[in-house]
Amino acid sequence: MPTLDWLRKEFHYGYSSGDVLAWFPDKHRKEEERQIVGSYRRFFMREVKPRLRPDFKVLELGPGRGSWSRSLLKYLPKGELHTVDFQDVSQWLQPKLYDGRLTCHQVTDNTMAPVPDAYFDLFFSLGVLCHNNATDIQTVLTNARKKVKPGGIAIQHYGDWKKLDALGWATHHNIPKDFQNKRDDEIWWPRNDQETMRRCCESAGWKVVSIDLGSFGRDSVALLENPR
């Protein structure tokens, strides 16, 4: 861990955070929000929705069972959502329900080869890059930038060890304390922080608008722009 082979197998069941836009979170989402120290709904309504237009084309990485996919589709009545995942997520997202607005691509690597180049207005993920090491994050960001239009943006959540250190490695943050003494290839929450993420983003060719939108106490979310 966190190798590509591990990532291909680990989330075969399709990860779900429930309805992230519900005013009252269910038990599972409430626990996730306690661990991440923040509100999914508040994050979406403050940071994602204002940056969407009804006709946007959005690329989502690692949708799992589609908690964030359904939220995005709600605000894309004339747009499109394309997802890329190691799993066949169409069994959970059911694209036929969305009148051509949703396309699910199953992939085996991080090239994002099935999706068109310079097509998307927004590249989004939450709960994905936190399980990738810096080398793979840079690969993802490099390949995704080719798929985003010049001037398009990315909203990408990632793990931030410095914020976690500041909170304290208590078990209620869901990251085992013994990870501190293990190598990145032995853990499912690789070492990352804002400085490392900035280097990955800039090396991949993105302009960093904000390295952390400040939505969560445990993790960070970067806002990026594809230069024109």
PyMOL commands that set and color helices and strands:
alter all, ss='L'
color gray80, all
select helices_A, chain A and resi 4-10+27-36+40-51+67-74+90-93+95-98+129-131+134-147+161-167+171-173+177-181+184-186+194-203
alter helices_A, ss='H'
color red, helices_A
select strands_A, chain A and resi 57-61+80-85+102-106+120-125+148-159+207-210+219-225
alter strands_A, ss='S'
color yellow, strands_A
deselect
rebuild
show_as cartoon
